[in-house]
Amino acid sequence: MTKNELIEKVAKKSSLTKRAASDAVNATFNLIKDSLVRGEKVVITGFGTFLIRSRAARRGRNPQTGETIQIPNKKTPGFTAGKTIKRLIK
């Protein structure tokens, strides 16, 4: 499902105009994004948790030259599905 398809389905399901549904979906995504940028965890009960994961620094290898390189630590966004979603998918 694309973002546009999500907006259309939200509009139909909640009897909103497409513009109002678009504003609601965009506001939701922006709030999640802003919380993650601040380092906060976003928990949506019954759906899942958005969080920031940290990857430790490590040594890697350049596949073209075989040279050992140092890969710095970094933060990545992550999502963990809630129990309800996991049960529905099984």
Backbone torsions as a table, in degrees:
resi	resn	phi	psi	omega
1	MET	NA	131.9	177.7
2	THR	-90.1	171.1	179.5
3	LYS	-62.6	-40.0	179.1
4	ASN	-64.4	-40.0	177.1
5	GLU	-65.0	-39.0	177.1
6	LEU	-62.3	-44.1	179.1
7	ILE	-61.6	-44.0	179.0
8	GLU	-61.8	-42.6	-179.1
9	LYS	-69.3	-37.6	176.3
10	VAL	-64.2	-40.9	179.7
11	ALA	-62.3	-45.0	-179.8
12	LYS	-67.4	-45.5	-174.6
13	LYS	-67.7	-34.3	-175.8
14	SER	-106.2	8.2	179.7
15	SER	55.5	42.7	175.9
16	LEU	-106.4	161.7	172.0
17	THR	-71.7	162.2	-179.8
18	LYS	-63.3	-35.6	179.4
19	ARG	-66.7	-43.2	179.1
20	ALA	-65.8	-40.5	177.8
21	ALA	-64.8	-40.3	178.2
22	SER	-61.9	-43.9	178.5
23	ASP	-62.4	-40.3	-179.2
24	ALA	-66.7	-45.9	-179.3
25	VAL	-65.3	-45.0	179.6
26	ASN	-64.1	-40.0	178.3
27	ALA	-63.5	-41.4	178.6
28	THR	-62.0	-48.4	179.9
29	PHE	-63.0	-40.3	179.8
30	ASN	-65.5	-39.1	177.9
31	LEU	-64.5	-41.7	177.3
32	ILE	-63.2	-45.8	-179.1
33	LYS	-62.1	-45.5	-179.4
34	ASP	-63.6	-38.3	178.1
35	SER	-65.3	-41.7	179.0
36	LEU	-65.5	-38.4	178.5
37	VAL	-62.1	-36.5	177.6
38	ARG	-77.2	-3.9	178.8
39	GLY	86.9	11.4	-179.2
40	GLU	-88.1	152.2	176.2
41	LYS	-92.4	139.1	178.9
42	VAL	-112.4	115.6	-178.5
43	VAL	-109.8	121.8	175.7
44	ILE	-113.4	103.1	-175.0
45	THR	-57.8	131.8	-179.5
46	GLY	86.1	-7.2	-179.4
47	PHE	-120.8	-62.0	-179.6
48	GLY	167.7	-172.1	-176.7
49	THR	-129.0	129.7	172.9
50	PHE	-99.2	133.6	-178.7
51	LEU	-152.3	169.9	177.6
52	ILE	-101.4	128.6	177.4
53	ARG	-107.6	143.8	178.5
54	SER	-105.9	132.7	174.4
55	ARG	-103.3	130.1	-179.1
56	ALA	-73.0	155.7	174.8
57	ALA	-66.6	147.5	-177.9
58	ARG	-155.7	166.8	175.9
59	ARG	-93.5	140.2	177.7
60	GLY	-130.9	-174.9	-178.5
61	ARG	-134.8	132.1	175.7
62	ASN	-72.2	117.0	-175.8
63	PRO	-66.2	-23.2	-179.4
64	GLN	-79.6	-40.6	-174.7
65	THR	-106.9	-17.2	-176.8
66	GLY	79.8	1.4	-178.5
67	GLU	-70.7	139.3	177.0
68	THR	-78.8	132.7	179.2
69	ILE	-127.3	158.4	177.0
70	GLN	-97.8	123.2	177.9
71	ILE	-97.8	122.1	-177.0
72	PRO	-72.8	161.4	176.1
73	ASN	-69.9	155.4	177.5
74	LYS	-157.0	163.1	179.6
75	LYS	-107.4	140.4	178.9
76	THR	-133.1	147.8	176.4
77	PRO	-74.9	149.2	179.2
78	GLY	-141.9	160.9	177.5
79	PHE	-136.4	134.8	174.7
80	THR	-120.6	122.5	-179.1
81	ALA	-69.2	145.6	178.1
82	GLY	-79.0	169.8	-178.3
83	LYS	-59.2	-41.0	-177.9
84	THR	-60.4	-47.1	179.8
85	ILE	-64.2	-43.3	-179.0
86	LYS	-61.5	-41.5	179.4
87	ARG	-66.0	-39.9	-179.3
88	LEU	-66.3	-33.9	-176.9
89	ILE	-77.4	-31.7	179.6
90	LYS	-62.8	NA	NA
